[in-house]
Amino acid sequence: MAAGNLNVPQGVLNRVAALVTFDNGYLFPVTPYLLGREGIRLTLEGNATDYFPTMTGAVPSPAPFQIATLTIALLKSQPQSDQVKGQFENNTLLGQITITPDVSAIANAFVNGQGVLGKYVLLNCVLESVNAMSFAGEEPTYVVTIKGYYEVNAFMFNT
């Protein structure tokens, strides 16, 4: 039996599509024009579902959320870095944040006719920390870490 065409279009990344929006308006939207090369990084921590062994098998236990860590490499040379510094000094509670990934739905629809990775909404977010900074004139970024949580397994709330 002959295999089908294995040359599946891989899609397109868009370096200027990623966006972080602070839904409460405390901070500016973070666009790629304000970022260092490291950009925006999202990490979901822990398991969305745990799996526990029993005497004769195993049972799943879906979690209702995962802790989310968002790292943003802002440019020190832009005034938005100072705005974030001021937010640390004033109030680290941010509320809801929406993250748009680095893909363009329009470009990918043209390439492969399909959808792309959608937005992430993080809840109860806080400014957590600032990475070590160098002031030797060779490092352009002011890297901040934000913590929140991401809801998973929504079906559990429909019972």
C-alpha positions in Angstrom: 0.0 0.0 0.0 1.4 3.4 -1.0 1.8 6.1 1.7 0.1 9.4 1.3 2.0 12.7 0.7 4.2 13.1 3.8 5.1 16.7 2.8 2.6 18.4 5.1 2.8 22.2 5.1 4.3 23.2 8.4 2.8 26.6 8.7 4.4 30.0 9.4 5.6 31.6 12.6 5.3 35.4 12.9 7.8 37.2 15.1 5.6 40.2 15.3 2.3 38.5 16.2 3.0 37.6 19.9 1.1 39.9 22.4 0.4 40.1 26.1 -2.6 42.1 27.2 -3.3 43.0 30.8 -7.1 43.0 30.9 -7.4 45.3 33.9 -5.4 48.1 32.1 -2.7 48.4 34.8 0.0 47.9 32.2 0.5 48.5 28.5 0.0 45.7 25.9 3.4 44.0 25.4 4.1 43.8 21.7 7.2 42.4 20.0 8.5 45.9 19.4 9.1 46.2 23.1 10.9 42.9 23.5 14.4 41.5 23.5 15.3 38.5 21.5 14.0 36.1 24.2 10.5 37.5 23.7 7.6 36.0 25.6 7.8 32.5 27.2 4.9 30.7 28.8 5.4 27.6 31.0 2.5 25.5 32.4 3.6 23.7 35.6 2.4 20.4 36.9 0.1 17.9 35.3 -3.2 18.6 33.7 -4.2 15.1 34.8 -2.5 12.9 37.4 -2.6 9.1 37.0 -2.7 6.9 40.1 -2.1 3.2 40.2 -4.6 0.9 41.9 -4.3 -2.8 42.7 -5.6 -3.8 39.2 -5.1 -0.8 37.0 -5.0 3.0 37.3 -7.3 6.0 37.7 -7.0 9.5 36.3 -7.6 12.6 38.4 -8.0 15.7 36.2 -6.8 18.9 37.7 -8.9 22.1 37.4 -5.9 24.3 36.7 -2.2 24.6 36.1 0.2 27.2 37.6 1.4 29.4 34.7 4.7 31.2 34.6 5.1 34.0 32.0 8.5 35.4 31.3 8.7 38.7 29.4 12.0 40.1 28.1 11.3 43.8 27.9 13.8 46.3 26.4 15.4 48.5 29.1 15.7 51.2 26.5 11.9 51.6 26.3 9.7 53.5 28.8 7.5 50.5 29.3 10.3 48.8 31.4 10.1 51.7 33.8 6.3 51.4 33.9 6.7 47.8 35.0 9.3 48.8 37.6 6.8 51.3 38.9 4.1 48.6 39.0 6.4 46.4 41.1 6.9 49.3 43.5 3.1 50.1 43.7 1.1 46.9 43.3 2.1 43.5 42.1 -1.5 42.2 41.6 -2.4 42.2 37.9 -5.5 40.1 37.5 -6.3 38.5 34.1 -3.8 38.4 31.3 -4.3 37.3 27.7 -1.4 35.9 25.7 -1.5 35.7 21.9 1.1 33.2 20.4 3.6 34.0 17.7 1.5 32.6 14.8 -0.6 34.4 12.3 -4.0 32.9 11.5 -4.1 34.6 8.1 -0.6 33.3 7.0 -1.2 29.8 8.2 -4.7 29.6 6.6 -3.0 30.4 3.3 -0.3 27.8 3.8 -2.2 24.9 5.2 -5.9 25.9 5.3 -6.1 25.2 9.0 -6.3 27.0 12.3 -3.4 27.8 14.6 -2.6 27.8 18.3 -5.1 30.0 20.1 -4.8 32.5 22.9 -4.1 31.7 26.5 -6.0 33.4 29.3 -4.2 33.4 32.7 -6.1 34.3 35.8 -5.2 35.9 39.2 -1.8 37.0 37.9 0.9 38.7 39.9 4.3 40.3 39.1 6.6 37.7 40.8 10.2 38.7 40.1 12.8 40.5 38.0 15.7 38.5 36.7 19.3 39.5 37.4 20.2 42.7 35.6 23.5 43.8 34.0 24.2 47.5 33.6 27.4 47.1 31.7 25.9 48.3 28.4 25.8 44.8 26.8 22.4 43.4 27.8 19.3 45.1 26.5 16.6 43.3 28.5 14.6 43.8 31.7 13.2 40.3 32.3 10.1 40.0 34.4 8.3 36.9 35.7 4.6 36.8 36.1 2.6 34.0 37.9 -1.0 33.1 37.4 -3.1 30.0 36.7 -4.6 28.5 33.6 -7.9 26.6 33.7 -7.9 23.1 32.3 -10.5 20.3 32.2 -13.5 22.6 32.0 -15.8 19.6 31.7 -15.4 19.0 35.4 -17.5 22.1 36.2 -20.4 21.0 34.0 -21.5 18.1 36.2 
